[in-house]
Amino acid sequence: MEKLKLPVVKGRTPKSKRLSMDDYLKFVYLNLKYTLDRKANRKSKRQAAVNVPFIF
């Protein structure tokens, strides 16, 4: 197994900011707004759908 060379943090780490649920929801919507490709998503849904009748 290869040895990993992980960074060593020296000194104090910055304080993390805690988000309220409202702020987190705004963050998620903003992220989806700019990263979601709706055309590609619709196309993949159409390709995955079964459009042939089942025969028993």
N, C-alpha and C positions, 0 to 999 in steps of 0.2 A: 504494500500500500504506500502510495506517495505521501510524503509529509506535506501538510498544508502550511503555507506561510501567511498567517493571518496578521493583520495590523495590530500593533500593541498601542493601546490608548494610554498616553502619559498625561498626567495632570487631571484637572477636574473636567467632568463631562458637562455640557450645557444642560440647564434644567429643561425638562420636556414640558410642553404646554398641553394641558388637558382640554379637550374639546367638549362642549356640551352636546347633547343629542341634536339640537337644532343646527349647531355649527357643523357637526359631522354630516348631517343630512344635506346641508348646502354644499359641502365638499364633495359628497358622492354625486349629487346632481351635476355639479360643475364638471367633475371628471367624466361622467357619462356623456355630457353634452359635447365635449371636445374629443373623446376617444372612441365613441361608438359609431361604427359605420352602418347606418340603417339599411342602405341598399344591399350591402353584402350580407347583412343579417337576414333580410327578407329572402334573398336569393338562396341562402343555405337552408332556410326553413322550407322553401318550396321544393328544393331538391331532396330533402329528407322525408317529405310527406309521401305517403303511399297513395297513388292515384290509379291503382288497378284493382278491380273488384276481386275478392277472394272467392275461390271455387272449392267446394267440398266434394 
